[in-house]
């Protein structure tokens, strides 16, 4: 063998046995791998419809156009207590066959505007800590409502203090 042949063979062996192969430059070519889309949050509003009981319970939302959407997720347990009420739900479409609810706000009950929040005691009387963190004193609530302190409730009749009604969305949070 000639020296030139030995030199070429030695170079080929060094390239093949190197610790840093040139096939991987250290950067990832994004075009070679599929990009997984991040689910975006959407909002729906409408009337809550509940059918069935127990594990067979189905929670749905009918919007203003009459379209019905199946709602799923852990928040639907509390949302089922708002059957017949109006709500805005936020979540994602990453479920089959429905909309995964991440949070919701009750906006109406019995055809009247509603507030949705946690009932708290204040110096001015009973108040609601609303979902946005704001605080609203509820002078129309009587002392009988103290049994619901710490519970998430909806309240109607708060504007004119006539025929004030409330309903429990979720029980009191354990602390």
Secondary structure as the mmCIF struct_conf table of DSSP 4:
data_model
#
loop_
_struct_conf.conf_type_id
_struct_conf.id
_struct_conf.beg_label_comp_id
_struct_conf.beg_label_asym_id
_struct_conf.beg_label_seq_id
_struct_conf.end_label_comp_id
_struct_conf.end_label_asym_id
_struct_conf.end_label_seq_id
HELX_RH_AL_P HELX_RH_AL_P1 UNK A 3 UNK A 16
TURN_TY1_P TURN_TY1_P1 UNK A 17 UNK A 17
BEND BEND1 UNK A 19 UNK A 20
TURN_TY1_P TURN_TY1_P2 UNK A 22 UNK A 23
BEND BEND2 UNK A 26 UNK A 27
HELX_RH_3T_P HELX_RH_3T_P1 UNK A 30 UNK A 32
BEND BEND3 UNK A 33 UNK A 33
HELX_LH_PP_P HELX_LH_PP_P1 UNK A 34 UNK A 41
STRN STRN1 UNK A 42 UNK A 51
BEND BEND4 UNK A 52 UNK A 52
HELX_RH_3T_P HELX_RH_3T_P2 UNK A 54 UNK A 56
STRN STRN2 UNK A 58 UNK A 62
TURN_TY1_P TURN_TY1_P3 UNK A 64 UNK A 65
BEND BEND5 UNK A 66 UNK A 66
STRN STRN3 UNK A 68 UNK A 72
BEND BEND6 UNK A 73 UNK A 73
TURN_TY1_P TURN_TY1_P4 UNK A 74 UNK A 75
HELX_RH_AL_P HELX_RH_AL_P2 UNK A 76 UNK A 79
HELX_RH_3T_P HELX_RH_3T_P3 UNK A 80 UNK A 82
TURN_TY1_P TURN_TY1_P5 UNK A 83 UNK A 84
STRN STRN4 UNK A 86 UNK A 92
BEND BEND7 UNK A 93 UNK A 93
BEND BEND8 UNK A 95 UNK A 98
STRN STRN5 UNK A 99 UNK A 109
TURN_TY1_P TURN_TY1_P6 UNK A 110 UNK A 111
STRN STRN6 UNK A 112 UNK A 122
TURN_TY1_P TURN_TY1_P7 UNK A 123 UNK A 124
STRN STRN7 UNK A 125 UNK A 130
TURN_TY1_P TURN_TY1_P8 UNK A 131 UNK A 132
BEND BEND9 UNK A 133 UNK A 133
STRN STRN8 UNK A 135 UNK A 137
TURN_TY1_P TURN_TY1_P9 UNK A 139 UNK A 140
HELX_RH_3T_P HELX_RH_3T_P4 UNK A 143 UNK A 148
TURN_TY1_P TURN_TY1_P10 UNK A 149 UNK A 150
BEND BEND10 UNK A 151 UNK A 151
STRN STRN9 UNK A 152 UNK A 156
BEND BEND11 UNK A 157 UNK A 157
TURN_TY1_P TURN_TY1_P11 UNK A 158 UNK A 160
BEND BEND12 UNK A 162 UNK A 163
STRN STRN10 UNK A 165 UNK A 170
HELX_LH_PP_P HELX_LH_PP_P2 UNK A 171 UNK A 174
#
